[in-house]
């Protein structure tokens, strides 16, 4: 049951759209494939053969990947409905 001007199922459509967008973003970010690089793109150190075989399409050495993982910050989701707090700003 929808309220106001929203059609039936509008909330579920918003949830599904948000989930779909996030999954597409993660798939794009984590897309592995192609040929692995022999040297790291950041520090130009050789990438060990075992790492290249374990992770197809790898471009970073272990140390640079760990640095990048530590620097990663969780991205908050999109507020499609808009809370009262966001409307007051």
Secondary structure, 3 states (H helix, E strand, C coil): CCCCCCCCCHHHHHHHHHHHHHHHHHHHHCCCCCCCCCECCCCCCECCHHHHHHCCCCCCCHHHHHHHHHHCCCCCCCCCCCCHHHHHC
